[in-house]
């Protein structure tokens, strides 16, 4: 399945994306804030993609590459740690620093939210969570503009109504 916005194409990650994902996750401006650490190997990336594919197959998560016509893959956005009993799922994202400040990640997140029931096996409303370091001000502001509210921890929350 592919999702289109006015400027972006979001599509499920594949092993063909491993080189670009490797470069993205090892960019110092991105690795500073992500959960993967400062040095992600090619083997680590392949394992991440394998896990993403398994989660997608089970309806428990989905990592999508963010692509634009000119630059190809510029980032990723994904759903993970879906808890059916609690009706909550986390959203995570990375975007190439050369693409920051253009509203592209906001556009990608809005697309994921609008299509969440196609990306994970959910029926009814779901609480969308994001885990963000407090000093990652760009991501904090992005989530707040998207309607997320800060919880006690470094998590942000948004109720997604599924119709």
C-alpha contacts under 8 A as a table, 3 or more apart, distances in Angstrom:
res1	aa1	res2	aa2	distance
1	X	11	X	6.49
1	X	12	X	7.11
2	X	9	X	6.88
2	X	10	X	5.72
2	X	11	X	4.63
2	X	12	X	7.23
3	X	9	X	5.82
3	X	10	X	4.97
3	X	11	X	6.39
3	X	111	X	7.39
4	X	7	X	7.70
4	X	8	X	5.83
4	X	9	X	4.75
4	X	10	X	6.29
4	X	111	X	7.85
5	X	8	X	5.08
5	X	9	X	6.52
5	X	107	X	7.26
5	X	108	X	7.71
5	X	111	X	6.99
7	X	68	X	6.37
7	X	69	X	7.81
7	X	104	X	7.90
8	X	66	X	6.61
8	X	67	X	5.60
8	X	68	X	4.97
8	X	69	X	7.51
8	X	104	X	7.80
8	X	108	X	7.40
9	X	66	X	6.06
9	X	67	X	5.06
9	X	68	X	6.26
10	X	64	X	5.68
10	X	65	X	5.50
10	X	66	X	4.86
10	X	67	X	6.19
10	X	108	X	7.51
11	X	64	X	4.98
11	X	65	X	5.43
11	X	66	X	7.04
12	X	62	X	7.06
12	X	63	X	5.94
12	X	64	X	4.35
12	X	65	X	6.14
13	X	17	X	6.42
13	X	49	X	6.99
13	X	52	X	7.80
13	X	53	X	7.71
13	X	63	X	5.94
13	X	64	X	5.34
13	X	65	X	5.60
14	X	17	X	5.57
14	X	18	X	7.39
14	X	49	X	6.79
14	X	53	X	7.80
15	X	18	X	5.30
15	X	46	X	6.89
15	X	49	X	6.65
16	X	19	X	7.43
17	X	20	X	5.56
17	X	21	X	6.05
18	X	21	X	5.04
18	X	22	X	5.88
18	X	42	X	7.41
18	X	45	X	6.26
18	X	46	X	6.53
18	X	49	X	7.63
19	X	22	X	5.05
19	X	23	X	6.32
19	X	42	X	7.62
20	X	23	X	5.13
20	X	24	X	6.08
20	X	73	X	7.16
21	X	24	X	4.96
21	X	25	X	6.03
21	X	45	X	7.12
21	X	75	X	7.74
22	X	25	X	5.39
22	X	26	X	6.18
22	X	40	X	6.88
22	X	41	X	7.20
22	X	42	X	6.36
22	X	45	X	6.11
23	X	26	X	5.23
23	X	27	X	6.21
24	X	27	X	5.37
24	X	30	X	7.21
24	X	75	X	7.14
24	X	94	X	7.60
24	X	95	X	7.60
24	X	96	X	6.43
25	X	30	X	6.26
25	X	31	X	5.80
25	X	34	X	7.99
25	X	36	X	7.67
25	X	40	X	6.83
25	X	94	X	7.80
26	X	30	X	7.06
26	X	31	X	5.76
26	X	38	X	6.39
26	X	39	X	5.89
26	X	40	X	6.19
27	X	30	X	5.33
27	X	31	X	5.93
28	X	31	X	5.10
28	X	32	X	5.88
28	X	38	X	7.14
29	X	32	X	5.65
29	X	33	X	7.62
29	X	97	X	7.06
30	X	33	X	5.83
30	X	34	X	6.41
30	X	94	X	6.90
30	X	95	X	7.78
30	X	96	X	7.79
30	X	97	X	7.72
31	X	34	X	5.19
31	X	35	X	7.78
31	X	36	X	7.03
31	X	37	X	5.97
31	X	38	X	5.20
31	X	39	X	7.79
32	X	37	X	7.46
32	X	38	X	6.78
33	X	132	X	7.83
33	X	133	X	6.69
33	X	136	X	6.72
34	X	37	X	6.66
36	X	39	X	7.73
36	X	40	X	6.78
37	X	40	X	6.83
40	X	44	X	5.95
40	X	45	X	6.87
41	X	44	X	5.00
41	X	45	X	6.35
42	X	45	X	5.05
42	X	46	X	6.27
43	X	46	X	5.10
43	X	47	X	6.20
44	X	47	X	5.08
44	X	48	X	6.17
45	X	48	X	4.97
45	X	49	X	6.19
46	X	49	X	5.10
46	X	50	X	6.11
47	X	50	X	4.99
47	X	51	X	6.15
48	X	51	X	5.12
48	X	52	X	6.11
49	X	52	X	4.91
49	X	53	X	6.11
50	X	53	X	5.14
50	X	54	X	6.24
51	X	54	X	5.09
51	X	55	X	6.12
52	X	55	X	5.13
52	X	56	X	6.12
52	X	61	X	6.96
52	X	62	X	6.04
52	X	63	X	6.06
53	X	56	X	5.10
53	X	57	X	6.19
53	X	62	X	7.36
54	X	57	X	5.10
54	X	58	X	6.32
55	X	58	X	5.15
55	X	59	X	6.14
55	X	60	X	5.01
55	X	61	X	4.92
55	X	62	X	6.46
55	X	80	X	7.85
56	X	59	X	5.01
56	X	60	X	5.96
56	X	61	X	5.08
56	X	62	X	4.91
56	X	63	X	7.91
56	X	119	X	7.55
56	X	120	X	7.20
57	X	60	X	7.71
58	X	61	X	7.76
59	X	62	X	7.83
59	X	119	X	7.16
59	X	120	X	4.58
59	X	121	X	4.77
60	X	79	X	7.97
60	X	80	X	6.78
60	X	81	X	7.15
60	X	82	X	5.37
60	X	120	X	5.54
60	X	121	X	6.64
61	X	78	X	7.15
61	X	79	X	4.80
61	X	80	X	4.61
61	X	81	X	7.00
61	X	82	X	6.47
61	X	119	X	7.00
61	X	120	X	5.72
62	X	78	X	5.36
62	X	79	X	5.19
62	X	80	X	6.75
62	X	119	X	6.15
62	X	120	X	7.05
63	X	76	X	6.71
63	X	77	X	5.82
63	X	78	X	3.96
63	X	79	X	6.34
64	X	76	X	5.53
64	X	77	X	5.40
64	X	78	X	5.81
65	X	73	X	6.36
65	X	74	X	7.62
65	X	75	X	5.86
65	X	76	X	4.40
65	X	77	X	6.56
66	X	73	X	5.61
66	X	74	X	5.70
66	X	75	X	4.90
66	X	76	X	5.21
66	X	77	X	7.05
66	X	108	X	7.25
67	X	71	X	7.27
67	X	72	X	4.91
67	X	73	X	4.20
67	X	74	X	5.62
67	X	75	X	7.12
68	X	71	X	5.70
68	X	72	X	5.17
68	X	73	X	6.62
68	X	74	X	7.10
69	X	72	X	5.89
71	X	74	X	6.73
74	X	95	X	5.96
74	X	96	X	5.43
74	X	99	X	7.33
75	X	93	X	7.47
75	X	94	X	5.31
75	X	95	X	4.17
75	X	96	X	5.81
76	X	93	X	5.51
76	X	94	X	5.30
76	X	95	X	6.51
77	X	91	X	7.17
77	X	92	X	5.70
77	X	93	X	4.22
77	X	94	X	6.52
77	X	108	X	7.29
77	X	109	X	7.27
78	X	91	X	5.54
78	X	92	X	5.29
78	X	93	X	6.29
79	X	82	X	7.47
79	X	89	X	6.48
79	X	90	X	5.52
79	X	91	X	4.57
79	X	92	X	6.47
79	X	120	X	7.96
80	X	89	X	6.03
80	X	90	X	5.22
80	X	91	X	6.38
80	X	92	X	7.70
81	X	89	X	5.64
81	X	90	X	5.94
82	X	87	X	7.57
82	X	88	X	5.87
82	X	89	X	4.17
82	X	90	X	6.76
83	X	86	X	5.51
83	X	87	X	5.74
83	X	88	X	5.41
83	X	89	X	6.20
84	X	87	X	4.78
84	X	88	X	6.74
84	X	122	X	7.80
87	X	125	X	7.54
87	X	126	X	5.11
87	X	127	X	6.18
88	X	126	X	5.43
88	X	127	X	4.50
88	X	128	X	5.77
88	X	129	X	7.02
89	X	126	X	7.44
89	X	127	X	6.52
89	X	128	X	5.26
89	X	129	X	5.99
90	X	128	X	5.74
90	X	129	X	4.48
90	X	130	X	5.35
90	X	131	X	7.52
91	X	128	X	6.77
91	X	129	X	6.08
91	X	130	X	5.27
91	X	131	X	7.95
92	X	130	X	6.41
92	X	131	X	7.58
93	X	105	X	7.96
95	X	99	X	6.79
95	X	100	X	7.09
95	X	105	X	7.03
96	X	99	X	5.52
96	X	100	X	6.96
97	X	100	X	5.17
99	X	102	X	6.45
99	X	104	X	7.37
100	X	103	X	7.43
100	X	104	X	7.55
101	X	104	X	7.79
103	X	106	X	5.28
103	X	107	X	6.27
104	X	107	X	5.04
104	X	108	X	6.22
105	X	108	X	4.90
105	X	109	X	6.04
106	X	109	X	5.17
106	X	110	X	6.10
106	X	142	X	6.79
106	X	146	X	7.30
107	X	110	X	5.21
107	X	111	X	6.24
108	X	111	X	5.07
108	X	112	X	6.30
109	X	112	X	5.05
109	X	113	X	6.15
110	X	113	X	5.11
110	X	114	X	6.09
110	X	146	X	7.78
111	X	114	X	5.11
111	X	115	X	6.20
112	X	115	X	5.15
112	X	116	X	5.55
112	X	119	X	7.87
113	X	116	X	5.10
113	X	160	X	7.14
115	X	118	X	5.48
115	X	119	X	6.66
116	X	119	X	5.07
116	X	120	X	6.31
116	X	122	X	7.87
117	X	120	X	5.58
117	X	121	X	6.29
117	X	122	X	5.48
117	X	123	X	6.91
117	X	162	X	7.38
118	X	121	X	7.28
122	X	125	X	7.99
122	X	126	X	7.64
123	X	162	X	7.17
124	X	161	X	7.05
124	X	162	X	5.32
124	X	163	X	7.23
125	X	159	X	7.08
125	X	160	X	5.69
125	X	161	X	4.66
125	X	162	X	5.12
126	X	159	X	5.95
126	X	160	X	5.37
126	X	161	X	6.81
126	X	162	X	7.63
127	X	157	X	6.66
127	X	158	X	5.76
127	X	159	X	4.48
127	X	160	X	6.01
128	X	157	X	5.66
128	X	158	X	5.09
128	X	159	X	5.97
128	X	160	X	6.57
129	X	155	X	6.53
129	X	156	X	5.49
129	X	157	X	4.50
129	X	158	X	6.44
130	X	155	X	5.43
130	X	156	X	5.06
130	X	157	X	6.50
131	X	154	X	5.68
131	X	155	X	4.37
131	X	156	X	6.40
132	X	136	X	6.78
132	X	139	X	7.08
132	X	140	X	6.88
132	X	154	X	5.49
132	X	155	X	6.13
132	X	156	X	7.54
133	X	136	X	5.41
133	X	154	X	5.92
134	X	137	X	6.89
134	X	140	X	7.36
134	X	154	X	6.38
136	X	139	X	5.69
136	X	140	X	6.28
137	X	140	X	4.94
137	X	141	X	6.03
138	X	141	X	5.31
138	X	142	X	6.12
139	X	142	X	4.91
139	X	143	X	6.11
140	X	143	X	5.30
140	X	144	X	6.22
141	X	144	X	5.06
141	X	145	X	6.12
142	X	145	X	5.19
142	X	146	X	6.31
143	X	146	X	4.94
143	X	147	X	6.49
143	X	148	X	5.33
143	X	149	X	7.89
143	X	156	X	7.49
144	X	147	X	5.16
144	X	148	X	4.97
144	X	149	X	6.39
145	X	148	X	7.34
147	X	158	X	6.41
148	X	156	X	5.69
148	X	157	X	4.97
148	X	158	X	4.62
149	X	156	X	5.26
149	X	157	X	5.25
149	X	158	X	6.52
150	X	153	X	7.83
150	X	154	X	7.42
150	X	155	X	6.22
150	X	156	X	4.43
150	X	157	X	6.48
151	X	154	X	6.91
151	X	155	X	5.54
151	X	156	X	5.56
151	X	157	X	6.92
152	X	155	X	7.25
